[in-house]
Amino acid sequence: MRRPKIQPIRNKLDLTDRVQVRIVTRRLGLSQAELTEIVGRIGNSIAAISKEVHSQRSGRLAPAAEVPPAAVIASVAETSADVGAMPETLP
């Protein structure tokens, strides 16, 4: 008698399945150690793993922009208003 092959749960990652691990690591651009660490922290849901990887990358790639102090912004706004004003008397 043939035993049916057990179908894996499609949205869960099985770290013992080498094929699944290889596919997920290639798709997400991770090493196997990084994947194992994320699964230990987040869980084995593929959606959660993907979300965590993308949030880590977006945080790493987008550094905070330096915003000048409010006094600098106000002084630039005043000078641009003065430059744009027409003189009241013409020679």
Secondary structure, 3 states (H helix, E strand, C coil): CCCCCCCCCCCECCCCCHHHHHHHHHHHCCCHHHHHHHHHHHCCEHHHHHHHHHHHHHHHHCCCCCCCCHHHHHHHHHHHHHHHCCCCCCC
